[in-house]
Amino acid sequence: MPHSVRYPEGHVLLRNLARDMPVISHGDGIYLIDASGKRYIDASSGALVVSVGHGNKRVADAMQAQLAKVGYVNGTQFTSEVTETLADRLIAIADRELPQARFARAAFLSSGSEVVEAAVKFVRQLWMERGQPKRTKMIARVPSYHGNTLYALSMSGRPHYKKLYGPMLSEVVTLSSPYPYRSPVADYAKDGADHFVRELEEVIAREGGDTIAAFIAEPVIGSSAGAAVPPPGYFKRVREVCERHGILLIADEVLCGAGRCGAFYASAVTDFVPDVLVLGKGIGGGYAPLSALLVRQDHLEEMRAGSGYFQHAQTYLQAPFMTAAGVAVLDEFERLDLVGNAARTGELFQRRLREALLPLPHVGSIQGVGLLAGVELVQDKATKAPFPRKQKVIEHLIAHLFARGLIVWPNMGQADGTNGDLFMLGPPLVITPAQVEELVGSLVSSLKEFVP
Ligand SMILES: Cc1ncc(COP(=O)(O)O)c(C=O)c1O
C-alpha cells in the first residue's frame, strides 16, 4: 500500500480529485498517524466527531463484545439491551440538564442528516395527528447547516452548497442567525436577542403562525457560523414567541451536543428548551455511525392515540452495533469526566486561543464555548472586509496547516453568502491542558508563516 493516494490512482471515489490523500495508519487520543509515520494533531476531531479520542480500546472491546452477540436486528421488530441502555442514559442526562424539555424517548439512526429528517417527519406527523395539515412550513436560520440529504440541505443556510440542486430542494422560511462578529446591532450581548427575536416575529406575522410546523436551530452554530453563541436571552424569547403560535422547536445538536460545549446538551448552555432534540457525531465518537432523536412522552402519546406509532424508520433504526458504540462512548464520558473536561479545559482553550491568535494580522474574530471554537480570517481587521472568494484563502490555509500536521475544519461564505474564510477547532474531549498549549503553539507558528 502506498503512503498516499491521488486521483486517478485506486478505485475509491476520492472526495478531492486534485490532491494527495494520505493513507491513515492509526490514531491515539488527539493524534492521527499516517502510513508514512507523520503525526497530526486532530484539532477538529475529524468533522467534530471523535469525542473520546482515537484508538480507544475500551470502546473497541465493548463493540466487539456486542458484535459477537448480535450486530443487527430490524428496529421495527426488536429492541436490544444496548439500545435500551443508551436511551435510558440519554434521557437521564436530559432529565438532569434539561428537565423542562421533558424528553422521555430516544430513537437511533446512523447520521445527522437522517436524524434531522426524522425530526421534521416527527413534527409533521404530530400536526397531522392534531388535525392541522396546514402546518407544513419549517423556519430555519441563515447561516446554518442541518445536513446533506435534500430536505436537511433545504433547511441549511448555505447558499453555495445548494446551488447545484436548485429546484430539487424544498422551500423553507428563513431568518438571520445571530453571528456576533457580523451582527447588525452594535451591542450584541445587550440588544441581540431583541433584534433577532423581532425578525422572528415579523417572519411569523408574514407567513401566518398556523402554517408553521417548527423552528429548527443549532444552539451553538457549527461551521456555517464558526461556533457562534446566541446573545443572552435569545432562546428563551424564541420559545415564548413560538409557544404563542404553537410552533414546535427542534434543537440540532448534531455538532454542538454530546459534551462539546461544556454540558452534555448544548441547549443547556444556551437556555434553549426544545420540543425535539437531535444528536449525532460525538455520541458515536467515530466508532460507529450513530445519531439520536429525543422526543417527549406526551407527543408520542398523541401519535399512539392517533395513527398508532411514529411512522418513520430506516434500515439501521436502533441497530445494536451502533448503540453499543454509544453506550461505550458514554461509559468513557463518565470514566474520564469528559463533559467536565470540556468545561474546564475548554475555558483554557478559549482563553489561550484569544490571547495567542487575536493579535495576528488577519484574525478577525474568535468565538465559541467549551471545546468548540471558530476563527474568522479577514483581509482588513479595521473594516472586517473578507478576502475575495477567488483568492481561496481558507483552502490554502488548510493545506498549509495539514502539511504541518494540524487538522482544522474549513468553511467559507459566512461573511455575505459568498466571501468569508473561517475554520473550526474542536479537539477530542480527552484533550489535556498541555495538549491545548501544543495545539495553540502549533497553530500560531503555522499562521505566522502563512501568507494569504
Ligand atoms: C448541525 C449539523 N446538523 C446535521 C449535520 C449532518 O450530519 P451528517 O453529516 O452526519 O449527516 C451536521 C454535519 O456536519 C451538522 O453539523
The ligand as a Tripos MOL2 file, in Angstrom:
@<TRIPOS>MOLECULE
LIG
   16    16     1     0     0
SMALL
NO_CHARGES

@<TRIPOS>ATOM
      1 C1        -25.5300   20.8400   12.9290 C.3       1 LIG1
      2 C2        -25.4740   19.6910   11.9810 C.ar      1 LIG1
      3 N1        -26.5980   19.0230   11.6850 N.ar      1 LIG1
      4 C3        -26.6030   17.9690   10.8440 C.ar      1 LIG1
      5 C4        -25.4310   17.5310   10.2450 C.ar      1 LIG1
      6 C5        -25.4510   16.3770    9.2950 C.3       1 LIG1
      7 O1        -24.7960   15.2680    9.8450 O.3       1 LIG1
      8 P1        -24.2310   14.1030    8.9160 P.3       1 LIG1
      9 O2        -23.0950   14.6610    8.1320 O.co2     1 LIG1
     10 O3        -23.8240   13.0420    9.9130 O.co2     1 LIG1
     11 O4        -25.3480   13.6380    8.0560 O.co2     1 LIG1
     12 C6        -24.2310   18.1930   10.5320 C.ar      1 LIG1
     13 C7        -22.9600   17.7700    9.8940 C.2       1 LIG1
     14 O5        -21.9710   18.4600    9.8660 O.2       1 LIG1
     15 C8        -24.2470   19.3030   11.4180 C.ar      1 LIG1
     16 O6        -23.1250   19.9850   11.7020 O.3       1 LIG1
@<TRIPOS>BOND
     1     1     2 1
     2     2     3 ar
     3     2    15 ar
     4     3     4 ar
     5     4     5 ar
     6     5     6 1
     7     5    12 ar
     8     6     7 1
     9     7     8 1
    10     8     9 2
    11     8    10 1
    12     8    11 1
    13    12    13 1
    14    12    15 ar
    15    13    14 2
    16    15    16 1
@<TRIPOS>SUBSTRUCTURE
     1 LIG1         1 GROUP 0 **** ****
